[in-house]
């Protein structure tokens, strides 16, 4: 009887650990690095905006985005100039994120930010990647100077 109880407890523990690991893997919480940014224009053409940005400012390839369980987020841009680091870090200080189903909602309280509210469809790819899809038509308060339909951003968990 004791062997059965121990086996039962062991199986329950393994199940709990597996569920917890899967839940953490399917969460925005943690640190991420941008892998790809694809902008789809109104005419259907796509542009890799991250490649263009990194070509002009190489430090953007190493920015780390961190999301904490309390809804805060931050960016670390240690390879960028001090002035750019302050600008990048300051943009997210007053921002908060939350999930609603498969939608990531970001609200920005910074008065200087042109974007106050943005909603992204989010998809997890395995345990180490996530893809955000931003549809401009669903976010009318966001400036769209590029006349884009959507932006897809893929992040890799660190």
C-alpha positions in Angstrom: 0.0 0.0 0.0 2.8 2.4 0.8 4.4 1.7 -2.6 1.2 2.6 -4.3 0.8 5.9 -2.3 4.4 6.8 -3.1 3.9 6.1 -6.7 0.7 8.1 -6.7 2.4 11.1 -5.0 5.3 10.8 -7.5 2.9 10.8 -10.5 1.0 13.8 -9.1 4.2 15.7 -8.5 5.4 15.0 -12.1 2.1 16.0 -13.5 2.2 19.3 -11.5 5.8 20.1 -12.6 4.9 19.4 -16.2 1.8 21.6 -16.1 3.8 24.4 -14.4 6.6 24.2 -16.9 4.1 24.3 -19.8 2.3 27.3 -18.3 5.5 29.3 -17.8 6.6 28.4 -21.3 3.3 29.8 -22.7 3.6 33.1 -20.9 4.8 36.6 -21.9 6.5 36.8 -18.5 10.3 36.7 -18.8 13.0 38.3 -21.0 12.9 38.2 -24.7 15.0 39.4 -27.7 13.4 40.5 -31.0 14.1 38.0 -33.7 12.1 39.4 -36.6 9.8 42.3 -37.5 7.8 42.0 -40.7 5.7 44.9 -41.9 2.9 44.1 -44.4 2.0 47.1 -46.5 -1.5 47.8 -47.8 -0.4 46.5 -51.2 0.7 43.1 -49.7 4.4 43.7 -50.0 6.5 42.8 -46.9 9.5 44.6 -45.4 11.8 43.4 -42.7 11.9 46.5 -40.5 14.2 45.0 -37.9 16.9 44.4 -40.5 16.6 48.0 -41.7 16.7 49.3 -38.2 19.7 47.2 -37.2 21.5 48.2 -40.3 21.3 51.9 -39.3 21.5 51.3 -35.5 23.3 48.0 -34.7 22.6 48.2 -31.0 18.9 47.4 -31.7 19.9 43.8 -32.4 20.7 43.3 -28.7 17.8 45.0 -26.9 16.2 42.8 -24.3 12.5 43.2 -23.5 11.4 42.0 -20.0 7.8 41.4 -18.9 7.1 40.9 -15.2 4.1 39.1 -13.7 2.8 42.4 -12.2 2.2 43.9 -15.7 5.3 46.0 -16.0 7.7 45.9 -18.8 11.2 47.2 -19.5 13.8 47.4 -22.3 17.6 47.0 -21.8 19.6 48.6 -24.5 23.1 48.4 -23.1 24.9 48.4 -26.5 23.2 51.7 -27.4 24.4 55.2 -26.6 23.5 56.6 -23.2 21.1 59.0 -24.7 19.3 56.3 -26.7 19.3 54.0 -23.6 17.5 56.7 -21.6 15.0 57.2 -24.4 14.3 53.5 -24.9 14.0 52.7 -21.2 11.8 55.8 -20.5 9.2 54.8 -23.1 8.1 51.8 -21.1 8.3 53.0 -17.5 4.7 54.1 -17.5 3.4 51.2 -19.6 1.4 48.2 -18.4 0.5 44.9 -20.2 -2.1 42.3 -19.7 -3.5 39.3 -21.5 -7.1 38.7 -22.5 -7.3 35.3 -24.1 -4.7 35.3 -27.0 -4.7 39.1 -27.0 -1.8 41.2 -25.5 -3.0 44.6 -24.4 -0.4 47.4 -23.8 -1.5 50.7 -22.2 1.0 53.6 -22.1 0.6 56.4 -19.6 3.5 58.5 -20.9 2.1 61.8 -22.1 4.8 62.1 -24.8 4.0 58.7 -26.4 1.9 58.9 -29.7 0.5 55.4 -28.8 -1.6 55.2 -25.7 -3.2 51.8 -26.3 -2.3 48.8 -28.5 -3.6 45.3 -28.9 -1.7 42.4 -30.4 -2.8 38.8 -31.2 -0.2 36.6 -29.6 0.9 33.1 -30.6 3.4 31.0 -28.8 5.7 28.8 -31.0 7.0 26.0 -28.8 8.4 27.1 -25.5 10.9 29.7 -26.6 9.3 31.9 -29.2 6.2 34.1 -29.4 4.8 36.0 -32.3 2.8 39.3 -31.9 0.5 40.3 -34.8 -0.5 44.0 -34.8 -3.4 44.8 -37.1 -3.6 48.5 -37.8 -7.3 48.4 -38.6 -8.0 47.0 -35.1 -5.9 49.8 -33.5 -7.3 53.1 -35.0 -5.6 55.2 -32.3 -2.1 54.2 -33.5 -0.5 56.4 -36.2 0.1 54.5 -39.4 2.5 56.6 -41.4 3.8 53.6 -43.4 0.3 52.7 -44.6 0.7 49.2 -43.3 -1.9 46.5 -42.8 0.0 44.6 -40.1 3.2 44.1 -38.2 4.3 40.7 -37.1 7.1 40.6 -34.5 8.8 37.3 -33.4 10.6 37.2 -30.1 13.0 34.5 -28.7 13.0 33.8 -24.9 16.3 34.3 -23.2 
